[in-house]
Amino acid sequence: MRAFGAVLASTLLASAFLASTVLLTGATPALADATWSPYPIAWTTCPDDPDNPGVPDGECGTLRVPLDWDRPHGPSIGLAVARHRATDPAHRVGVLMADAGGPGTSGAEIPLSPGYFGAEVEARFDVVGFDLRGTGNSSYIGCEIPDAAPDNEPADRARFEALRAYDRQVVTDCRARNLPVFDHADTAVNARDLDAVRRALGEDRISFHGASYGTLLGQQYAERYGDHVRAMVLDGVIDHSVDLEHFVGDRAAAVDELFGQFTAWCAATTTCALHGRDVLATWRQAQVAADAMPFPHNWLRDRVHQDMRIPDWDDVGRVIADTAAGTSPMRAEFVYNYTSIRLAVVCQDFDLRMPTFARYAAMHAEELRRSPIMRGSTIGHDEATACLGVAGPPANPPHRLNVSKAPRILLLSSRYDPATPYAWAVNAHRQAPANTTLLTYEGSGHGAYRRTPCTRAAVDGYLLTLKTPHHDFSCPA
């Protein structure tokens, strides 16, 4: 297993379709699910992992599920599952499933990493996680992506066609290396796997905590299996209803808003490397200097975006000051298989197709309009352009949220989140006002649950008691 701490940090701080009418409306699951039954999971002691010693009483196992849920008795694949039993079994509430998103992080490592949830939650829940298809020890999707990629901000039609040809070859090679799971890894499929885990555990209802991209797994599970949900927390909300312009543009606007928070912090903080200077002017100078350095395109924005997820304002100030002076090195970032698995997941969960340069140019113009300071969000732009090489419509098309069968769901978002914008949480809440409550963390960074005692207490109290206000509320920064 990959080290959970590094993977989770890169996700929470880094840190896509032709589905049936049944899924889109949240109606009764397809008959295929009912004709298949899981074998119980054979739990064993988890293998040693020197990078992640975890907890001594963690349990690991494998659940075999249909490769194609529409052919439930055809070929199957194995999902790595892990569990940490409630430490106070006499007062056990039930099972809490968790997913940290990515896509690409190992859900099976969450139960083996003590302290992710509050102590009382860990005392009263069996915490269970599984590696989604293509991640960790569940048919890991890994691709060889060439370093010499064309500029993914093409200035004309010829460069756009060169980028599209490159992306098409990358997707073709990646798919060939990772068949058959590559064609069966979108989030709607993962939601059916999640219910298979529930059934294998013998639970009628589960609680669920999803962070970042894991919030889409929770939403799609609640749409299809809402009557099997006891409680659900979605932290750093993905909006599955967004079109291309909002998928990219909302993130672009969010990073500019967050840069404003950095500017205000720097003006008030004497230890900021840019304190007393014109921050915007120095940032523009740094961007010009970065473009002339022999590093990958957009490396400076990538690094600042990563820092914003934490947020690490000290490092933002230092890297801008150093780069403007011509001395900033590029920092090596932790790498998991996000750049590979997004081709099989994100590109099938969202309609990011751009068949012409004119379509790309319109998207990019909107991105720049909404983000004049940061020149857009690298995560949104990179995901959209990476999907240029994916053929056909998305397998799991975006749609408005319909969780009418689910109980009250607690949505969390930081006010200034550069990866899953606050606007996405607000829009998801508007789509399901009858049974969602929005908790706003009035601060910065990606993910809210572990930020303050206020956010922890709100989430833990809801999971334990199912009590949460029907009105929206907030926690201070």
N, C-alpha and C positions, 0 to 999 in steps of 0.2 A: 504493500500500500504506500502511496505517496504521503509525505508528511502533511498531516491535517492542518497544522497551524499555518504553514506557508500557503497551502491551497486555499484555505478559508480566507486568509487575509487578502490574497490576490482577487478573490471573488467579491467579498464584502467591501473591499477598498478599491478594487479594480474597476475588479470586477473592477424555423424558425419555422396540392394541399386539397385535395378534394375529399373532405370529410362528409360523413352522412348527416342528413337532417337531424337524426337522433342526437348526435353529439352537439350540434349547434344550438339546439333548443333545450338541452338539458333533460330530454325525455328518457324513457326507460332504456337501460343498456341493451345493446344488441343481443340477439339470441345466442350468438357465439359465446359470449361470456358465461351464459347459463349452462351450456353444454360441456364446459370444461371445469374440472376441479383440480386444485393444487394438491400435491403431496405435502404433508407437514414438513417443516424445515428441521433437518437433523443438526442440532446445535453442537458445536465443539469449541474447545479452547481456541482463541484466536492465535494465529501464528505470530511469532515475535517480529517486531518491527523496530530496529534500533533508532529510527528517526522519529518514531511515535510510540513510546512505551505504553501510553494509554492507561487503562485501568486493569487490574489483575483479574477481575471477575467478568470481563466482557466476553460475549459469546458470538461466534461467527458461523455462518452457514451459507448454503446455496439454494436458491429457488429456481426451478426450471419453469419457464413460461413459453407460450407459443411465440415463435418468431413473428408470425403474422396472425394477429388476433382475429382476422376474418377467416383464417384456416386453423382453428384452435387445435386440431389433432394432427397438424403437419409438423414440420421441423420445429425444434425448440432451442432456446438459448438459456444459459445460466446467469442469474443475477446474484451478485455478492450481497449478503445481508448481514447486519451486525445488530446486537442488542446489548443493552445494559439494564438489568432488572432493577426495579424499584428497590431502594435501600430500606424502605419501611413497608414491607409487603403487607403488613396488617392493615395499612391504610391506603393500599394501592387504589388509584383511580382508574387506570387503564393503560393503553398504549399511546405514546406520543411519537408520531412519525416526524422526521425532520429532513429537510433538504436545503443545502446552502447555495444552490444555484450554479452559476458559471455562465453557460453550461460547461461542464468539464470537471467539477469538483466531485470528490468522493463522499456520497451520503453515508456510506458504511463507516466512515471514520468519525462521524459525529458522536455516536454512542460510546466510542472508545476514547473520547477526549473529555475528561472531566472538567466541569466548570463552564461548559457552553451554556447550560441552563442554570437557573437558580437552584440552590441546595434543596429547597422544599419540592420543587418540580422533579428533580432527580430522585428524591426520596419516594415520591408517590406515583411516578410513572415508569413503566418500562419504556426507555428511550430506544427507538428502532430507526435505523436508516439503511438504505440500500444504494448501491452504485447504479445510477441510471444507465441505460444502454449506451455503450460507447465510452463509459468512464470507468476509471479504476480497474476493478477486476471483473467487470461485466462487458466482455467483448470490446475492449479498449480500441477506440478509433484513433489511429495515428497516421499522419501523412508526411511525406517528404515535400516540403514547400520550398522551392528555390529562393535563395536570398536576393537574386537579381531580378526583382519585380519592377514592372513599369510604375511610373508615378501614378498613384491612385487619385490624383486630382488633375485629370487630363484637361488641357487648355483648348483642344480642338478635336475635330471628328477623327482624324487619323490616330491621335494618341488614345482616344477613347476606344477605338476598334482594336488597337494593340493591347490595351488593358483587358478588354473583354476576351480576346483570344487567349491571353495568358491565363485569366481566371478560368476559362472553359477547360483548358488543359489541366490546371491544378485540380479542379473538381473531378474531371474524368479519371485522372491518376489516383486521386484520393478514394473515390468510390470503388475503383477496381481493387485497390489494396484492402478494402474494408467491407467487401460484400460477405454475407448478405445483410449484416446489421445496419450498414449505411442507409439502406432504403427503408428501414423500420426503426427510426430513432427519434421521431418528432415528439413533442410534448403530449399530444393526445394519446399516443401509444404508451408513453411513460405513465400516464394517468391510469391506464388499464393495468399496467404492471403494479402500480401502487395498490390497486384494489386486490390484485392477486396476492400481494404480501399480506394485506389485511385478512383475506380468507384463509391463507395458510397459517396465520397466527390464531385463527378461531375467534376473532373479535367481530362483534356485530357493528360496533362503531369505533372510530379512531379519532384522536386529536392530531392536528397537523400544524407544524411550524415551518414555513417556507421563507427563505431570504433571497432577495434579488431575483435571479431567474427562477428560483424555486417557487416564487409566488405564482408564476404561470402554471406550474404543476399543480399547486393548490387550487387555483381557480378552475382548471379543467377537471380536476377531481370533483370539486364541489358542484360543477355543472352536471356531471354525469352521475355521480354517486352521492348527491347531497344528503340523502337519507342515511348514509353511513358515516356522516361527520358528526362528532360530538362537539368539537371546538376547532377553530382554525385561526391562525395568526399569519398574516402576510406582511412581511417587513421589507420595504424597498420595492414598491409595487410595479410590476410590468403591466402596461395597458395593451391588451391583446386586440383592441379595436383600432389602433392607429394605422393610418396609411403611411406611404413612403415619406411624404413631407413631414408628418408629425413624428415618425420614428426617428428621423435625423434632426429635424428642426427643433423639437422640444428639448432634446439633449443639448443642442447647440445653444439655445437660450439659457439652459440651466448652468452651463459652464461659465457663461458671461456673468450671470447673477452671482455665482460663487466667487468669481474673480473679484467682484465688487466687495464681497465679504473679506477677502484677503487684503485688498487695498485699505479697507477701514481698519483691519487688525494691524497692518503695518504702520499706519499713521499713528496708532495709539500705543505701539510697542517699540520701545527704544532698542531692543535686541534684534529687531528685524533688520536684515542686511540692506534693505532699501529704505529704512526709516529716514525721513527728512528729504527724500529724493522724489522726483516725479515718477511714480511707479509705472504709469501707462507709457510714458516716453521710454523708460528703461526696458520695459517689456517689448516694445516695438524694436528697439535696438538689439535686444537679445534674439528676437526672431530672425532678423537679418543676419546676425552673426551665426546662428545655428544653421541657416540654410547654406552657409559657405563651409561648414565643417564636414569632414569625411565620415559622417554618421548616417544611418538610415533616415529617409525622409520622415519628417514630423517627429523626430526623436524628442525634441524639446517639449512639444505639446503633450506627447505621450507621458513624459515624466511628470509634468505639472499636473496632468489629469490624474495620474496615480496618486500623487501627493494630496490632491483635493479630496480624494475618497476617504482619506483618514480622518480629518485633514491634518497635514503636516505643514503648517504655514512657515515654520522656520526653514524647512528645506526648499519650499517654493521661493522664498526670498533669496536664499543662497544661490540656487541654481540660476535664477534670473540674473542676479548680480554677476556671477562668474561667467555666464555665457555672454552677457553684454560686454564683458572685459576680454572675451576671447579665450578664456581658460577653463571652461566647464567640460569635464569628461562626461561621457554617456554612462549611466549606471546600468549594470546588468540587472534585469528583472527576473523574478521567478517565472518559469515557463511551465505550464502544464499543457494539455491538448486542446485548449480553447480554440486556437486558430484552425484546428482540424475539425473538431466536432461541431463547430458553429455551421459548417457547410451542410451537415446532415440535420441540424436542429433549427437554428435561427432562420436559415434560408427556407425551411419548410413551415415554420410557425408564422412568418410574416411575408407579405407580398412586396418584395424589394426588387422586383424585376424592372430593369431599365433597358429596353431593347434598342433605343436610339440615343445618339449624343444629345439631341434636343431634350429628351426626357431627363437625362443626367444633368444637363446644364440648368434646367428649371429647378431641380432638386437642390443643386449646389448653390444657386443664387439665393434660394430661400434660406439655406443654411447660413450663408454669409450675412444675409440681411438680419437674421436673428442673433448673430454672434459676431459683431464687428471687432471685438477685442481679441477673442481666442481663435477666431476664424473657424469656428465649428468645434464639434466634439469628435475626437478621433474614434471613440468606440462606435458611435452611430454611423459616421462616414465609412469607417473601415468595414463594418458589417454589411452595409448596403452595397459597397463596391465589391466585396468578396463574393456576394451572391450574384454578380453579373454572369458568372459561369454556370449557374444552375439552370437546367432546362425545365420547361413545363411549369404549370401553376403550382402553388404551394399545396402540400398534402394536408396541412392543418391550417386552413385559411383563417385570418383574423376575423373577429366578430365581436359584437357587443356582449358584455358579461350578462349571463343569466344563471343566477344561483338561487332561484326561488325555492328549491327543495332543501337548501342548506339552512342550518341555524345561523345565529348572528355571528358574523366574521369580523375580527378586529384587524383593521388595516393600519399600518404604521408607515410613516415617511418622515425623513428629515426635510425641513423647509428648503434647505439648499443641498440637494443631492445631484451630483453630476452624472450619475450613471442611470438611475431610474428617477426621472424628474418628479418633483412634487406634483406637477400638473397631471401626471399619470395616475397617481393615487387619488387625486380629486376627481378625475374623470371616471375611474373605476367605481368610486363611491357614488357618483351621480347615476351610474348605470344600475346600481343595486342599492337604492337608498333604504329599502324596507328592512334589510337584514345585514347592513354593514355599518360599522362605526369607525371613524377616522381619528387616529391619534397622531397629532403633529408634534414632532420634536423640533423646537424652534431654534435649531442650530444647523451646523454644516456637516457634510460627510455622507457616505453611502451606508445605509442601514441605521436603524434607530434603537433596536432592542437593548443592546449592551452599552448604550451611551451614558445613561445616568440612572441613579436609584429610582427616579420617577418612571422612566420607561420600563425598567425591569419589573418594578412592582406592579405596573398596570398589566403587563403581559402575564407575569406569573400568577397574579390574582385572578385574571380571567381564565387561564388554563385550569386552575385549581377549583374555582367556584362557579365558572360560567357567568359571573356577574361583570358586566361592563355597561357604562352609560349608553342609553340609546341616542344621546346627543354627542356630537363630536367634542373632543377635548384636546389639550396640549400639555407638553412638558417643556419647561424652560431650557435654554441652552446651558 
